Amino acid sequence: MIKFPSLEILITAKGIEPMDDNHLYITKEELEEFKQITLTEYGANLTDEQAYEQGSALFRLTDCLIKKAIEKRRCQSGKMV
């Protein structure tokens, strides 16, 4: 099984503050789909806890990247956030 570094560790190491999990609601179906994708693509058979941790971290990272891209575009167009 492939050992993945925690995305929490990676985003914290890059100076990005992790976001609170309270706004994330991952359904059982989404969790199972994420587990199937990681198994198919990477050969990693994740537990529910591992899948939730990694999926939540992926959501937070994606959210952060989208917010930074929006902020950058607004600043480039002269509209400060």
Backbone bond lengths (Angstrom), bond angles and torsions (degrees), N, CA, C in turn:
res aa  C-N    CA-C-N  psi(-1)  N-CA   C-N-CA  omega(-1)  CA-C   N-CA-C  phi
1 M - - - 1.450 - - 1.528 108.69 -
2 I 1.323 116.21 139.31 1.460 122.60 179.01 1.521 109.04 -77.64
3 K 1.325 116.08 133.93 1.472 120.85 177.37 1.526 107.80 -97.52
4 F 1.339 116.85 118.52 1.457 122.69 -179.52 1.524 109.76 -97.06
5 P 1.344 117.60 138.22 1.465 117.56 172.57 1.524 108.53 -69.43
6 S 1.300 115.47 148.75 1.456 119.88 179.18 1.521 109.62 -65.89
7 L 1.339 116.92 133.13 1.458 120.21 176.74 1.517 110.77 -65.31
8 E 1.338 117.32 -26.98 1.469 120.77 175.14 1.519 109.31 -58.17
9 I 1.322 116.58 -45.34 1.465 121.42 -179.46 1.523 109.91 -65.74
10 L 1.320 117.00 -43.74 1.456 120.73 -178.65 1.521 112.69 -63.50
11 I 1.333 117.76 -45.76 1.464 119.01 -177.57 1.524 111.14 -72.49
12 T 1.331 118.07 -32.31 1.458 120.67 176.76 1.517 110.06 -68.51
13 A 1.332 117.46 -39.05 1.459 121.91 178.59 1.528 111.70 -63.39
14 K 1.323 117.54 -27.81 1.463 121.93 179.00 1.531 111.65 -85.91
15 G 1.326 117.48 3.07 1.454 120.77 178.78 1.509 114.19 83.33
16 I 1.320 117.76 14.81 1.456 122.17 178.73 1.518 107.72 -97.05
17 E 1.306 116.36 123.05 1.454 120.12 179.39 1.520 110.48 -73.30
18 P 1.329 118.21 128.82 1.463 120.01 176.99 1.520 110.66 -63.91
19 M 1.310 115.77 147.09 1.450 121.37 179.82 1.522 110.15 -92.67
20 D 1.304 115.50 156.57 1.454 122.10 177.70 1.531 109.86 -64.11
21 D 1.318 117.12 139.12 1.467 122.57 -179.97 1.526 113.03 -75.93
22 N 1.323 118.47 -10.17 1.454 120.84 -171.11 1.523 114.19 -57.44
23 H 1.326 118.21 -28.63 1.458 119.77 -177.61 1.529 112.70 -89.18
24 L 1.322 116.66 -2.80 1.460 120.26 -178.69 1.524 110.00 -96.95
25 Y 1.305 114.83 124.11 1.460 120.32 176.71 1.519 107.77 -124.47
26 I 1.312 116.05 100.14 1.451 121.74 -179.23 1.523 107.54 -95.29
27 T 1.316 115.90 121.82 1.458 119.91 179.98 1.526 109.69 -77.17
28 K 1.309 115.89 162.37 1.465 121.50 177.36 1.527 110.13 -60.27
29 E 1.331 117.06 -37.88 1.471 121.20 179.16 1.524 110.98 -64.62
30 E 1.338 116.87 -42.67 1.467 120.80 178.22 1.523 110.81 -65.34
31 L 1.327 115.83 -39.45 1.456 121.08 178.49 1.529 110.31 -62.51
32 E 1.321 116.62 -45.75 1.462 120.66 178.80 1.528 111.62 -64.41
33 E 1.334 116.87 -38.74 1.470 120.30 177.91 1.532 110.62 -64.67
34 F 1.337 117.03 -42.21 1.464 121.02 177.99 1.528 110.42 -62.28
35 K 1.329 116.32 -43.08 1.468 120.45 178.24 1.531 110.99 -61.66
36 Q 1.335 117.28 -41.24 1.462 121.44 179.36 1.530 111.13 -65.33
37 I 1.328 116.60 -40.82 1.469 120.75 178.62 1.525 110.49 -63.09
38 T 1.340 117.40 -45.67 1.465 119.36 -179.26 1.528 111.27 -66.52
39 L 1.318 117.05 -33.40 1.455 120.15 177.21 1.531 110.77 -68.91
40 T 1.334 116.52 -46.69 1.464 121.64 -178.53 1.526 111.99 -66.63
41 E 1.318 116.32 -47.78 1.463 121.18 -173.77 1.528 113.90 -80.70
42 Y 1.336 117.47 -34.75 1.466 120.76 -172.24 1.525 114.36 -123.03
43 G 1.321 117.55 -5.71 1.458 120.10 -179.23 1.518 113.64 71.92
44 A 1.343 116.17 18.27 1.463 121.56 -178.53 1.519 109.43 -100.11
45 N 1.325 116.29 119.57 1.457 121.88 178.87 1.531 108.19 -96.37
46 L 1.336 116.80 94.36 1.456 121.84 -174.55 1.524 112.05 -83.97
47 T 1.334 114.98 147.46 1.460 120.07 170.17 1.526 107.49 -76.14
48 D 1.335 116.77 168.70 1.465 119.95 176.33 1.526 110.58 -58.62
49 E 1.321 117.08 -41.83 1.463 121.31 -179.07 1.529 111.09 -64.25
50 Q 1.331 117.01 -45.34 1.461 120.42 178.19 1.524 111.27 -63.03
51 A 1.326 116.18 -42.98 1.471 120.45 -179.66 1.518 110.50 -64.57
52 Y 1.324 117.60 -40.52 1.461 120.56 179.00 1.528 110.43 -64.52
53 E 1.341 116.12 -45.25 1.469 120.28 -179.96 1.532 110.66 -61.26
54 Q 1.321 116.47 -49.50 1.469 120.31 -177.57 1.531 111.60 -69.10
55 G 1.325 116.98 -40.58 1.462 120.66 178.69 1.518 111.70 -64.84
56 S 1.319 117.16 -42.21 1.467 121.80 178.08 1.527 110.55 -63.38
57 A 1.321 115.86 -43.69 1.467 119.64 178.52 1.531 110.76 -63.46
58 L 1.320 117.20 -38.63 1.458 121.04 177.80 1.526 110.93 -64.89
59 F 1.338 117.36 -41.99 1.468 121.17 175.56 1.525 110.86 -59.34
60 R 1.337 116.53 -46.40 1.467 120.37 -178.39 1.520 111.42 -64.28
61 L 1.324 116.05 -41.95 1.464 119.90 178.74 1.524 110.75 -63.15
62 T 1.322 116.66 -45.15 1.464 121.21 178.98 1.525 110.37 -62.02
63 D 1.324 117.26 -44.50 1.456 121.76 178.43 1.526 110.75 -58.83
64 C 1.319 116.70 -44.68 1.459 121.64 179.85 1.527 110.91 -63.14
65 L 1.320 117.64 -44.72 1.462 121.38 -179.75 1.522 112.01 -63.94
66 I 1.325 116.95 -39.78 1.464 121.06 178.11 1.529 109.85 -64.79
67 K 1.330 117.48 -45.12 1.461 121.09 179.45 1.520 111.15 -62.02
68 K 1.331 117.31 -41.61 1.466 120.62 179.12 1.525 111.19 -66.29
69 A 1.331 117.72 -38.44 1.465 121.06 178.54 1.523 110.70 -65.60
70 I 1.333 117.11 -41.46 1.463 121.09 178.23 1.524 110.09 -64.36
71 E 1.329 116.50 -44.88 1.470 120.86 179.48 1.525 110.61 -61.04
72 K 1.323 117.16 -43.16 1.463 121.60 -179.88 1.533 110.50 -62.20
73 R 1.320 117.06 -44.45 1.475 120.71 179.97 1.522 110.88 -64.76
74 R 1.315 116.64 -39.73 1.477 119.48 178.62 1.515 110.67 -65.46
75 C 1.318 117.21 -41.67 1.468 120.41 179.14 1.524 110.94 -65.99
76 Q 1.331 117.09 -39.25 1.465 120.72 179.39 1.527 111.67 -66.66
77 S 1.313 116.51 -29.30 1.473 119.30 -179.35 1.523 111.29 -89.06
78 G 1.340 116.17 1.86 1.455 120.11 178.06 1.507 114.58 88.51
79 K 1.295 117.56 2.53 1.459 122.12 178.37 1.521 108.75 -100.65
80 M 1.300 116.47 103.31 1.455 120.44 -179.39 1.522 109.56 -72.76
81 V 1.314 115.94 145.59 1.462 122.51 -178.96 1.501 110.15 -79.93
